């Protein structure tokens, strides 16, 4: 393990890459999809991480140490079906193994179900096929074909049903297992007793259709998140510390509180501390999210993960390990992700009632035919099982994932990446949107905004300031140079250059002495800047960073740099407010700049100078008020809030950790897509509800026919093959209805 990881993981258990191993007790995963059970047990102890993940898929290959941090779940967990699920699919190896196993179950089930259908009465009565059976009867061939489908392909539903029943919960797994086992067990009894036709193909079709739905949804929600990997990469593996009067390079994990640490230009800050010697400019954008570097002098703090841009300084370590701001961000992301149990799915809600309906229909049908008609027990059982099978629609397993597949595809065509079904459902319930400023509402990179000439003309002031800044790596300097180039100005030759930390620069350009920096720089040179104080204050009120320019010992003017508001930001905020959503802006920037930006955007609720942990607390506060909160951000500092929010939305151009932590990614980095994502969610949820209705009502209406209500008056009997065919037809209705979502206008 690299020192970088040792430093951060010293704050937690040393997690090893997880290799799921088969368990003698379960053949399941803990995958958040209604009707499926996946069981995972994890135990943490003194730096050890052991895992008992039960399944039959081949163990995923060992990953680099990063993968070890992708999921942290404390304590012993056992999750059944959709109730209480909390599986972390952010581990790419685990997610790939789970999807691969579900795919294999479906494909094998499909391969065996096709000949089972052809051998069944459907093949004979509907397609006119009479397939050879050899020395076996048709029922025994169907038993051989469908047993692997039910007992291997469908075992995840059976195990899920057992766990759900132990918790006294009726969900999709119970519904599916009821239909499958009723048809299969009854058919086995018929086969052994050689009593007549069976329902084997119905059980196999039910398993295969639902497995297909699970596989499609798992592909849609497969964990691509590795939210913590980028966080670990922010800390350098080694650092230079002063020990016994000498500077030595040591692993970051070995730095102790109170030690002196040397920072040179370009170094990453390894731990939190306070500067004791020297001045510099620190780029804290990866941690705070703000694009402009911050000048640092003795007595000011530095944050681990930030980058030293200019001067060489000594700082004393004040927080290491779990106490650093970066480690706390890691912890906040982990805690927030663990605390978010997905809400109960619509399919599970419907399943609670359909389970009762299916079992009741079967029992009532059997009792009615057995005790009140005088018909043989076999006929009573046939009608009863028909009623149970028709009440357990395979279309219900496709109702949600088909809408999810179409909805996520539609989002992708509009450059909106939605990572899972729960997010697609949840976004429709958003009542408050929290917006980060830098990179979300603004471009996230400074550019030249104003030039004011006190003496001379604007082009001369800008050209000389740009020439002086030409050798600077400071973002403000680059913005001035780029601004001069955009105006087509000729930049002169720099004869000498000196960076004055915390104040600005001094340069000689074509024989002229040029000063560019803050008012203190001019004061030290004996130049009075009072004549432009009013203009400077006005520019700051508009959110700009102001630099004074002096030429040959005389005040020449001002150059202002600002982070421009995105062209679509005003419209995006207006659309959100018109939709009845509460809009909040959170930023780590200073209050004056934040208020200036908010006023131009029409945002009334503003929180400035907010630390990463504070952003997460603001989101929690809104949730405690009853809001369903969407957090929109692009920086590492936004990660805890993105994880804590009900829906995390990342700007596509943002940092990797923000993109990985969020559940929605706006690939165009356009804030107007926020409202589009919400509209897409609402349209998809409507299709989900419609599909659940069609998947349920279609079969509910057929229950009386399957129970034999029309047998005596009209001689109509819903034979097993037709019951299975009707289930398949309801799936077609659901699929077509989901496909119509493509016409939705978002």
C-alpha positions in Angstrom: 0.0 0.0 0.0 1.3 3.4 -0.9 2.1 5.9 1.8 -0.7 8.2 0.6 -3.2 5.6 1.5 -1.4 4.6 4.7 -1.8 8.2 5.8 -5.5 8.3 5.4 -6.3 4.7 6.2 -4.5 5.1 9.5 -7.7 7.0 10.5 -9.8 3.9 9.9 -9.6 0.2 9.6 -7.0 -1.1 7.1 -9.4 -2.3 4.4 -8.2 -5.1 2.2 -9.5 -5.6 -1.3 -12.6 -7.6 -1.0 -12.9 -10.9 -2.8 -16.4 -12.4 -2.5 -16.3 -16.0 -1.5 -18.9 -18.7 -1.8 -20.9 -19.4 1.4 -22.4 -22.7 2.3 -25.5 -20.9 3.7 -26.5 -18.5 0.9 -26.2 -18.2 -2.8 -27.2 -14.6 -2.9 -26.0 -11.0 -3.1 -27.1 -7.9 -1.3 -28.2 -6.0 -4.4 -30.7 -3.2 -4.1 -33.4 -4.4 -6.5 -36.8 -5.4 -5.4 -37.4 -9.1 -5.5 -33.8 -10.1 -5.2 -31.8 -10.9 -2.1 -28.0 -10.4 -1.8 -26.5 -11.1 1.5 -23.2 -9.6 2.6 -21.6 -9.9 6.0 -18.6 -7.6 6.9 -16.7 -7.6 10.1 -14.2 -4.9 11.1 -11.5 -5.7 13.7 -8.3 -4.0 14.6 -7.2 -3.2 11.1 -8.7 -6.2 9.5 -11.5 -6.3 7.1 -13.1 -9.7 6.4 -16.0 -10.3 4.2 -18.5 -13.1 3.8 -20.3 -12.4 0.6 -22.4 -15.3 -0.5 -22.8 -15.9 -4.1 -21.8 -18.3 -6.9 -20.1 -15.8 -9.2 -16.4 -16.1 -9.6 -14.5 -13.8 -7.2 -13.6 -10.5 -8.9 -9.9 -9.9 -9.4 -8.0 -8.2 -6.7 -7.8 -4.5 -7.2 -5.2 -2.0 -6.3 -5.3 -0.5 -2.9 -7.8 2.1 -4.1 -10.5 -0.5 -4.5 -10.1 -1.4 -0.9 -11.5 1.9 0.1 -14.5 1.9 -2.3 -16.9 0.6 0.3 -16.8 0.8 4.1 -19.7 -0.7 6.0 -19.3 -1.0 9.7 -20.8 -3.8 11.8 -22.7 -6.9 10.7 -25.3 -6.5 8.0 -27.8 -8.8 6.5 -30.1 -7.3 4.0 -33.1 -8.9 2.4 -34.8 -8.1 -0.9 -35.5 -4.4 -1.0 -36.1 -3.9 2.7 -33.2 -2.3 4.6 -30.8 -2.7 1.7 -27.6 -0.9 2.1 -25.2 -2.6 -0.2 -22.4 -0.4 -1.5 -22.1 -0.9 -5.3 -19.3 1.6 -5.5 -16.8 -1.3 -5.5 -16.3 -1.9 -9.3 -15.2 -5.5 -8.8 -18.2 -6.3 -6.6 -20.6 -4.6 -9.0 -19.1 -6.3 -12.0 -19.3 -9.7 -10.3 -22.9 -9.1 -9.4 -24.0 -8.1 -12.8 -22.1 -10.9 -14.4 -23.8 -13.4 -12.1 -27.2 -12.0 -12.8 -26.5 -12.1 -16.6 -25.4 -15.8 -16.4 -28.5 -16.7 -14.4 -30.7 -15.1 -17.0 -28.9 -16.5 -20.1 -28.9 -20.1 -18.7 -32.6 -19.7 -17.7 -33.4 -18.4 -21.2 -31.6 -21.3 -22.9 -33.5 -23.8 -20.9 -36.9 -22.0 -21.0 -37.1 -21.9 -24.8 -37.2 -25.7 -25.2 -39.4 -26.0 -22.1 -42.0 -23.8 -23.8 -41.7 -25.7 -27.0 -42.2 -29.1 -25.2 -45.1 -27.6 -23.2 -48.8 -27.5 -24.3 -48.0 -24.0 -25.7 -45.7 -25.6 -28.3 -48.2 -28.3 -29.2 -51.4 -26.3 -29.1 -50.2 -22.9 -30.3 -47.3 -23.8 -32.6 -48.4 -27.3 -33.6 -45.1 -28.8 -32.5 -44.6 -32.4 -31.4 -41.1 -32.8 -30.3 -39.4 -36.2 -29.7 -39.2 -37.3 -26.1 -37.3 -40.5 -26.4 -37.7 -42.9 -23.5 -39.1 -40.1 -21.3 -42.5 -38.5 -21.0 -42.9 -34.8 -21.8 -43.4 -34.0 -18.1 -40.1 -35.6 -17.1 -38.3 -33.7 -19.9 -39.9 -30.4 -18.6 -38.8 -31.3 -15.1 -35.2 -31.7 -16.3 -35.2 -28.5 -18.3 -36.9 -26.3 -15.6 -35.3 -27.6 -12.4 -32.0 -25.6 -13.0 -34.0 -22.5 -13.9 -36.0 -22.6 -10.7 -33.4 -23.9 -8.2 -30.4 -22.0 -9.6 -31.7 -19.1 -11.7 -34.5 -18.4 -9.3 -32.8 -19.2 -6.0 -32.1 -15.5 -5.4 -35.8 -15.0 -5.2 -36.5 -18.0 -3.0 -33.8 -17.0 -0.6 -35.0 -13.5 -0.6 -38.5 -14.6 0.2 -37.3 -16.7 3.1 -35.4 -13.8 4.6 -38.3 -11.4 4.0 -40.7 -13.7 5.7 -38.4 -14.1 8.7 -38.7 -10.3 9.0 -42.5 -10.5 8.5 -42.3 -8.5 5.3 -44.2 -9.2 2.1 -42.3 -7.9 -0.9 -41.5 -8.8 -4.6 -39.3 -11.7 -3.7 -42.2 -13.3 -1.8 -44.6 -12.7 -4.6 -42.2 -14.1 -7.3 -41.3 -17.1 -5.1 -44.9 -17.9 -4.4 -45.8 -18.1 -8.1 -42.7 -20.0 -9.1 -42.8 -22.5 -6.3 -46.5 -23.1 -6.6 -46.2 -23.9 -10.3 -43.0 -25.9 -9.9 -43.9 -28.0 -6.8 -47.4 -28.8 -8.1 -45.9 -29.8 -11.4 -43.3 -32.1 -9.7 -46.1 -33.8 -7.8 -48.1 -34.2 -11.1 -45.1 -35.6 -12.8 -44.2 -38.1 -10.1 -47.8 -39.2 -9.9 -48.3 -39.2 -13.7 -51.5 -37.3 -13.2 -51.7 -35.0 -16.2 -50.4 -31.7 -17.6 -48.0 -29.5 -15.6 -47.0 -25.8 -15.1 -43.3 -26.3 -15.5 -43.1 -23.8 -18.4 -45.0 -21.2 -16.4 -42.5 -21.4 -13.5 -39.5 -21.2 -15.9 -41.0 -18.2 -17.8 -41.7 -16.4 -14.6 -38.1 -16.8 -13.4 -36.6 -15.9 -16.8 -38.6 -12.7 -17.3 -37.9 -11.4 -13.9 -34.2 -12.3 -14.1 -34.1 -10.3 -17.4 -35.6 -7.3 -15.6 -33.1 -7.6 -12.8 -30.2 -7.8 -15.2 -31.4 -4.8 -17.1 -31.7 -2.7 -14.0 -28.4 -3.8 -12.6 -26.7 -2.7 -15.9 -28.4 0.7 -15.4 -27.4 1.0 -11.8 -24.0 -0.8 -11.9 -21.7 1.0 -9.6 -19.3 3.2 -11.5 -18.6 5.2 -8.3 -15.2 5.2 -6.7 -15.9 8.3 -4.8 -13.1 8.1 -2.3 -10.3 7.2 -4.8 -9.8 10.8 -5.8 -9.8 11.9 -2.2 -6.9 9.6 -1.4 -5.0 10.9 -4.4 -5.1 14.5 -3.0 -2.5 13.7 -0.3 1.1 13.3 -1.4 2.8 9.9 -0.5 5.8 11.7 1.0 6.6 15.0 2.6 9.7 17.0 3.7 9.9 17.5 7.4 12.6 19.2 9.6 14.1 16.7 12.1 17.3 17.4 14.1 17.8 20.6 12.1 17.8 18.8 8.8 15.1 18.4 6.1 14.3 14.8 5.4 11.7 13.1 3.2 9.3 10.8 5.1 6.1 9.0 4.3 3.1 11.3 5.0 1.7 8.8 7.4 4.8 9.3 9.6 4.2 13.0 10.2 3.5 13.8 13.8 1.6 16.8 15.3 4.0 19.6 16.1 6.6 18.7 13.4 7.8 21.4 10.9 7.0 20.6 7.3 8.7 22.3 4.3 6.6 23.3 1.3 8.2 24.3 -2.0 6.4 25.7 -5.1 4.3 23.0 -6.6 4.1 20.8 -3.5 0.9 19.3 -2.2 0.2 20.1 1.4 0.4 16.7 3.2 -1.4 17.6 6.5 -3.2 20.5 8.1 -1.0 23.1 9.8 -0.1 26.7 10.5 2.6 28.7 8.6 5.5 29.7 10.8 8.0 31.1 8.2 7.6 32.5 4.7 4.7 33.7 2.6 3.1 31.9 -0.3 -0.1 31.5 -2.4 -2.1 28.3 -1.8 -4.5 26.8 -4.4 -7.2 25.3 -2.2 -9.6 24.7 -5.1 -9.6 20.9 -4.7 -10.6 21.2 -1.1 -12.7 24.4 -0.9 -13.9 24.5 -4.4 -13.0 28.1 -4.9 -11.0 28.9 -8.1 -8.7 31.7 -6.8 -5.6 30.9 -4.8 -5.3 32.3 -1.3 -2.3 34.3 -0.1 -0.9 32.8 3.1 1.4 34.5 5.7 2.8 33.3 9.1 0.0 32.5 11.5 -2.4 31.4 8.7 -3.6 27.9 8.3 -3.0 25.5 5.4 -5.2 22.5 4.6 -4.0 19.0 3.5 -4.7 18.3 -0.1 -4.2 21.9 -1.3 -1.3 22.9 -3.6 1.4 25.4 -2.9 1.7 27.7 -5.9 4.6 30.1 -5.3 6.7 30.7 -2.2 8.6 28.3 0.0 7.3 28.1 3.5 7.7 26.2 6.8 4.5 25.2 8.6 3.9 23.3 11.8 1.6 20.3 11.6 -1.5 20.7 13.7 -3.7 17.9 12.5 -2.7 14.6 11.1 -4.5 11.3 10.3 -8.2 11.3 11.1 -8.1 14.9 12.3 -7.2 16.5 9.0 -9.9 18.3 7.0 -9.5 15.9 4.1 -9.9 12.8 6.3 -13.0 14.3 7.8 -14.4 14.8 4.3 -13.7 11.1 3.6 -15.5 10.2 6.8 -18.5 12.5 6.0 -18.9 11.0 2.5 -18.7 7.4 4.0 -21.2 8.2 6.8 -23.7 9.9 4.5 -23.6 7.1 1.9 -24.1 4.5 4.6 -27.0 6.5 6.2 -29.0 6.6 2.9 -31.1 3.5 2.8 -33.1 3.5 -0.5 -36.9 4.0 -0.1 -39.3 1.2 -0.7 -39.8 0.6 -4.4 -43.1 1.0 -6.0 -43.0 -2.6 -7.1 -42.5 -3.8 -3.5 -45.5 -1.6 -2.4 -47.7 -3.3 -5.0 -46.2 -6.7 -4.1 -47.4 -6.5 -0.5 -51.0 -6.6 -1.7 -50.4 -9.0 -4.6 -48.9 -11.6 -2.3 -52.0 -11.6 -0.2 -54.2 -11.6 -3.3 -52.3 -14.5 -4.9 -52.3 -16.7 -1.9 -55.9 -15.9 -1.0 -57.0 -16.5 -4.6 -55.3 -19.9 -4.6 -56.8 -21.0 -1.2 -60.3 -19.7 -2.0 -60.3 -21.4 -5.4 -59.1 -24.7 -4.0 -61.6 -24.7 -1.2 -64.5 -23.7 -3.5 -63.7 -26.5 -6.0 -62.8 -29.2 -3.5 -65.7 -28.8 -1.1 -68.5 -27.3 -3.1 -68.4 -28.7 -6.6 -67.8 -32.4 -6.2 -65.0 -32.2 -8.9 -61.8 -34.3 -8.4 -59.1 -32.9 -6.2 -56.7 -32.7 -9.2 -59.1 -30.3 -10.9 -59.4 -28.2 -7.7 -55.6 -28.0 -7.5 -55.3 -27.1 -11.2 -57.6 -24.2 -10.9 -56.0 -23.1 -7.6 -52.5 -23.1 -9.0 -53.7 -21.4 -12.2 -55.1 -18.6 -10.0 -51.8 -18.3 -8.0 -49.7 -18.2 -11.2 -51.8 -15.6 -12.9 -51.8 -13.5 -9.8 -48.0 -13.4 -9.8 -47.3 -11.5 -13.0 -43.8 -11.7 -14.5 -44.5 -8.3 -16.0 -44.3 -6.8 -12.5 -40.6 -7.7 -12.5 -40.2 -5.7 -15.7 -42.4 -2.7 -14.8 -39.8 -0.7 -13.1 -36.5 -1.7 -14.9 -38.0 -1.2 -18.4 -39.0 2.4 -17.4 -35.6 2.9 -15.8 -33.8 1.6 -18.9 -35.7 4.0 -21.2 -35.5 6.9 -18.7 -31.8 6.6 -18.2 -31.3 6.3 -22.0 -33.4 9.4 -22.6 -31.3 11.2 -20.0 -28.1 10.2 -21.7 -29.3 11.5 -25.0 -29.8 14.9 -23.2 -26.4 14.6 -21.6 -27.9 13.8 -18.2 -26.3 10.7 -16.6 -28.6 9.1 -13.9 -26.8 6.3 -12.2 -29.6 4.2 -10.6 -33.3 3.6 -10.4 -33.7 4.9 -6.9 -32.3 8.3 -8.1 -34.7 8.3 -11.1 -37.6 7.8 -8.7 -36.3 10.2 -6.0 -35.6 13.2 -8.2 -39.3 13.6 -8.9 -39.9 14.4 -5.2 -37.2 17.2 -4.9 -38.5 20.2 -3.0 -35.2 22.1 -2.4 -32.1 22.6 -4.6 -28.8 23.6 -3.0 -26.3 25.1 -5.5 -22.6 25.5 -5.1 -21.4 28.7 -6.6 -18.0 28.1 -8.2 -18.0 25.8 -11.2 -21.8 25.3 -10.9 -23.3 28.7 -11.3 -20.0 30.3 -12.4 -17.5 29.2 -15.0 -15.0 28.1 -12.3 -12.1 29.9 -13.9 -11.2 33.6 -13.5 -11.2 35.9 -16.5 -10.6 39.6 -17.1 -13.7 41.6 -16.3 -12.7 45.3 -16.0 -9.8 47.7 -16.8 -9.9 51.2 -15.4 -7.2 53.7 -16.5 -6.4 56.5 -14.0 -3.5 57.8 -16.2 -3.1 56.8 -19.8 -5.5 54.6 -21.7 -7.0 51.1 -20.8 -5.0 49.3 -23.5 -1.7 50.6 -22.3 -2.5 49.7 -18.6 -3.6 46.2 -19.6 -0.7 45.6 -22.0 1.9 46.5 -19.4 0.1 44.6 -16.6 -0.1 41.5 -18.9 3.6 41.8 -19.8 4.5 41.9 -16.1 2.3 38.9 -15.4 3.5 36.9 -18.4 5.9 34.9 -16.3 3.5 34.3 -13.5 1.7 31.0 -12.9 -0.9 32.6 -10.7 -4.5 32.1 -12.1 -5.1 35.9 -11.7 -2.0 36.6 -13.8 -3.0 34.1 -16.5 -6.4 35.7 -16.6 -4.9 39.2 -17.3 -2.6 37.8 -20.0 -5.4 36.0 -21.7 -7.5 39.1 -21.5 -4.8 41.1 -23.3 -4.5 38.5 -26.0 -8.3 38.5 -26.5 -8.1 42.3 -27.1 -5.3 41.8 -29.6 -2.8 43.7 -27.5 1.0 43.5 -28.1 2.8 42.4 -24.9 6.2 43.9 -24.3 9.5 42.3 -23.3 10.1 41.6 -19.6 13.6 42.6 -18.6 13.3 41.7 -14.9 10.6 40.1 -12.7 10.1 39.7 -8.9 7.2 38.0 -7.1 6.4 39.7 -3.8 4.5 37.1 -1.8 1.2 38.3 -0.4 1.3 41.6 -2.4 1.9 41.1 -6.1 4.7 41.4 -8.6 7.3 44.0 -9.7 8.6 43.9 -13.3 10.5 46.0 -15.8 8.8 46.0 -19.1 10.6 47.7 -22.1 12.4 49.9 -19.6 9.4 50.8 -17.6 8.8 49.8 -13.9 5.5 48.1 -13.5 3.8 47.1 -10.2 0.7 44.8 -10.2 -0.9 43.8 -7.0 -2.9 44.9 -4.0 -2.9 48.3 -2.3 -0.2 47.2 0.2 2.2 46.8 -2.7 1.7 50.3 -3.9 1.9 51.7 -0.3 5.3 50.0 0.2 6.4 51.8 -3.0 5.1 55.1 -1.7 2.3 55.3 -4.2 -1.1 56.6 -3.1 -4.0 54.4 -4.3 -6.8 56.5 -2.7 -7.9 58.0 -6.1 -9.3 54.6 -7.2 -10.7 53.4 -3.9 -14.3 54.0 -4.8 -13.9 52.1 -8.1 -12.1 49.3 -6.4 -14.8 48.9 -3.8 -17.5 48.9 -6.4 -15.8 46.1 -8.4 -15.4 44.1 -5.2 -19.1 44.5 -4.6 -19.7 42.9 -8.0 -17.6 39.9 -7.0 -14.4 40.8 -8.7 -10.8 40.5 -7.5 -9.1 43.9 -7.9 -5.4 44.5 -8.7 -3.8 47.9 -8.7 -1.4 48.9 -11.5 1.4 51.4 -11.1 3.8 52.5 -13.9 7.1 54.3 -13.2 6.1 55.1 -9.7 2.7 56.5 -10.6 -0.8 55.0 -10.1 -2.0 53.9 -13.6 -5.3 52.2 -12.9 -7.1 49.0 -11.9 -7.4 45.6 -13.4 -10.2 43.3 -12.2 -10.6 39.6 -12.6 -13.8 37.7 -11.8 -15.3 34.2 -12.2 -18.0 34.9 -14.7 -21.6 33.6 -14.3 -22.5 30.9 -16.7 -24.8 32.2 -19.5 -27.6 29.7 -18.6 -27.4 30.2 -14.8 -30.0 33.0 -14.5 -32.5 31.0 -16.6 -31.8 27.9 -14.6 -32.5 29.5 -11.3 -35.6 31.1 -12.6 -36.9 27.7 -13.9 -36.3 26.1 -10.5 -38.1 28.8 -8.6 -41.0 28.8 -11.1 -41.3 25.0 -10.4 -41.9 25.8 -6.8 -38.5 24.7 -5.5 -36.6 26.4 -2.8 -33.2 27.5 -4.2 -30.2 27.9 -1.9 -26.6 28.9 -2.8 -23.7 27.7 -0.6 -20.1 28.8 -1.2 -16.8 28.9 0.5 -16.2 32.3 -1.1 -16.3 35.6 0.8 -19.7 37.1 1.7 -19.4 40.2 -0.5 -18.7 38.1 -3.6 -21.4 35.6 -2.8 -24.1 38.2 -2.2 -23.1 40.0 -5.5 -23.5 36.7 -7.5 -26.7 35.8 -5.7 -28.3 39.1 -6.5 -27.5 38.8 -10.2 -28.9 35.3 -10.2 -32.1 36.1 -8.2 -31.2 33.8 -5.3 -32.4 35.0 -1.9 -31.1 32.3 0.4 -27.3 32.5 0.5 -24.7 31.0 2.8 -21.1 32.2 2.3 -17.7 31.3 3.7 -19.0 27.8 4.3 -16.6 24.9 5.1 -17.1 21.4 3.6 -18.6 20.0 6.8 -20.9 23.1 7.0 -22.3 22.4 3.5 -23.2 18.9 4.7 -24.9 20.3 7.8 -26.9 22.8 5.7 -28.2 20.0 3.6 -29.1 18.0 6.8 -30.9 21.1 8.2 -33.1 21.4 5.1 -33.9 17.7 5.3 -34.9 18.0 9.0 -37.4 20.7 7.8 -39.0 18.1 5.6 -37.4 19.0 2.3 -36.3 16.4 -0.3 -32.9 18.0 -1.1 -30.9 18.0 -4.3 -27.3 19.2 -3.9 -25.5 20.4 -7.0 -21.7 20.8 -6.9 -18.4 20.2 -8.6 -15.7 20.2 -6.0 -14.1 17.9 -3.5 -15.6 20.1 -0.8 -19.0 19.3 -2.1 -18.6 15.6 -1.8 -20.0 15.3 1.8 -23.1 17.4 0.9 -23.6 15.5 -2.4 -23.5 12.2 -0.4 -25.8 13.5 2.3 -28.4 15.0 0.0 -31.4 12.9 -1.1 -30.2 13.5 -4.7 -26.6 14.4 -5.4 -26.1 16.2 -8.8 -22.6 16.8 -10.1 -21.4 19.1 -12.8 -19.7 17.0 -15.5 -16.6 19.2 -15.6 -16.2 18.9 -11.9 -13.6 17.0 -9.9 -13.7 13.2 -10.1 -14.7 12.8 -6.5 -17.8 15.0 -7.0 -18.8 13.2 -10.1 -18.3 9.8 -8.5 -20.2 10.7 -5.3 -23.2 12.2 -7.0 -26.0 10.1 -8.4 -26.8 12.4 -11.3 -24.1 13.9 -13.6 -24.8 16.9 -15.9 -22.4 16.1 -18.7 -22.8 19.5 -20.4 -22.0 21.3 -17.0 -25.1 23.3 -17.8 -27.2 24.3 -14.7 -30.3 24.5 -16.8 -30.1 20.7 -17.0 -31.0 20.5 -13.3 -34.7 21.2 -14.1 -34.6 18.9 -17.1 -33.4 16.0 -14.9 -36.3 16.6 -12.5 -38.8 16.7 -15.4 -37.3 13.4 -16.7 -37.7 11.8 -13.3 -41.3 12.8 -13.1 -42.0 11.5 -16.6 -40.3 8.2 -15.7 -42.1 7.8 -12.4 -45.4 8.2 -14.3 -44.4 5.4 -16.6 -43.4 3.3 -13.7 -46.8 3.7 -12.1 -48.5 3.0 -15.4 -46.5 -0.1 -15.9 -47.3 -1.3 -12.3 -50.9 -0.7 -13.1 -50.9 -2.7 -16.3 -48.7 -5.4 -14.9 -51.1 -5.9 -12.0 -54.6 -5.1 -13.3 -54.1 -7.3 -16.4 -53.5 -10.4 -14.3 -55.9 -9.4 -11.5 -58.7 -9.4 -14.0 -57.7 -12.8 -15.2 -57.7 -14.4 -11.7 -61.5 -15.1 -11.7 -61.1 -16.8 -15.1 -58.1 -18.8 -13.9 -60.1 -19.8 -10.8 -62.8 -21.3 -13.0 -65.6 -18.8 -12.5 -66.6 -19.2 -16.2 -66.1 -23.0 -16.4 -69.7 -24.0 -15.6 -71.7 -21.2 -17.3 -69.6 -20.9 -20.4 -67.3 -23.9 -20.4 -64.3 -21.6 -20.4 -61.1 -22.8 -18.7 -57.9 -20.9 -18.5 -55.5 -23.7 -19.3 -51.9 -23.5 -18.0 -50.4 -22.7 -21.3 -52.8 -19.8 -21.8 -52.1 -18.5 -18.3 -48.4 -18.5 -19.1 -49.0 -16.8 -22.4 -51.1 -14.1 -20.8 -48.3 -13.4 -18.4 -46.0 -13.0 -21.4 -48.4 -10.7 -23.2 -48.7 -8.4 -20.1 -44.9 -8.1 -20.3 -45.2 -6.9 -23.9 -47.7 -4.3 -22.9 -45.3 -3.1 -20.1 -42.4 -2.9 -22.5 -44.3 -1.0 -25.2 -45.6 1.5 -22.6 -42.1 2.0 -21.3 -40.8 2.6 -24.8 -43.3 5.4 -25.2 -41.3 7.4 -22.6 -38.9 8.2 -25.5 -41.6 10.7 -26.7 -41.5 12.6 -23.5 -40.4 16.2 -23.9 -37.9 17.3 -21.3 
